[in-house]
Amino acid sequence: MLQKLTLLFPLWMILLCTAALIWPDWLIFLNQGSIVVLILAFVMLCMGLTLTFDDFRRIIRMPKAVAIGFAAQYSIMPSLAYGIGYALSLPDYFAVGLILVGCCPGGTASNLVTYIAKADVALSVVMTVCSTLAAVVLTPLLTQLFAGALVPVDSWMLFKQTLQVVILPVVLGALLNRWVPQLVKCIMPVAPLLSVLGVCLICAIVFAANAESILSHGAELLLATAMLHGSGFLIGYHLAKFLGCPPQTARTISVEVGMQNSGLAIVLAKQAFPMLLLTPVAGAVSALMHSLIGSLLAVLWRIRVVK
């Protein structure tokens, strides 16, 4: 039952974000202090609970696929985000938000979508871990590179925030998995659903806090994020195929490239660009868009099972 509820990730995202636009007062009180940061840290902790140190050793056994996915993640998506923002002449606050999304690591929901698609879940987990660990350095540096021409970017602040809300919870989760495995075993059945609901809640909070602006500018953000994530899925898949990866691996790399940690983009935008109040909106719309595209692809791929 819990697994079926988790697989309805796109539905929960649509329902919560729609409710946030219609009745923003119900959620807007959560858009203060460190509440959103704590929710994201909890989501990353749940991800860490799924990991063992054997997952990190798997990198040695599948270096080519991991390297392709890693390189694609941190080259294709930031470049696409910058190019799309420029091509659509997005306002600086939306362009910076889109670039921040493109510079973030693979999304926590990518493992779920990979599972639905009957692709390589183990590879997806390893790739997510690699891109997440590297985000401490690469997300601030790439944001500085691509968004620095639009607005001032504090790379050091981004570095500290990424360390606090991503790496520390993930490492804590992995350590708990090793130290208290029986406790983690009890939590694990519900952890994926809680992670999904946590990401949906973060996006809904941002939707509620910026309901009027989203209703006014939602069309251009929907177009921009659809172009970003749709291109990421497409390029990631065909790049992997071109480099000789089998279909199942190509699907996994496609999902990992196309889905970003939009929750992290929202938190970083709120904390690193406090003067750009609408910048987190790009991350919220992005989460909705990549969830919908990823889920649709996963269902299509699940029907066309790789032999």
Protein Blocks (a to p, Z undefined) as FASTA:
>chain_A
ZZmmmmmmmmmmmmmmmmmmmmmmlmmmmmgcjllmmmmmmmmmmmmmmpcfklmmmmmm
mmmlmmmmmmmmmmmmmmmmmmmmmmnopafklmmmmmmmmmpccdfklmmmmmmnopaf
klmmmmmmmmmmmmmmmmmmmmmmmmmmmpccdfklmmmmmmmmmmmmmmmmmmmmmmmm
mlmmmmmmmmmmmmmmmmmmmmmmmmmmmmmmmmmmmmmmmmmmmmmmmmmmmmmmmmmm
mnopafklmmmmmmmmmpccfklmmmmmmmmmmmlmmlmmmmmmmmmmmmmmmmmmmmmm
mmmccZZ
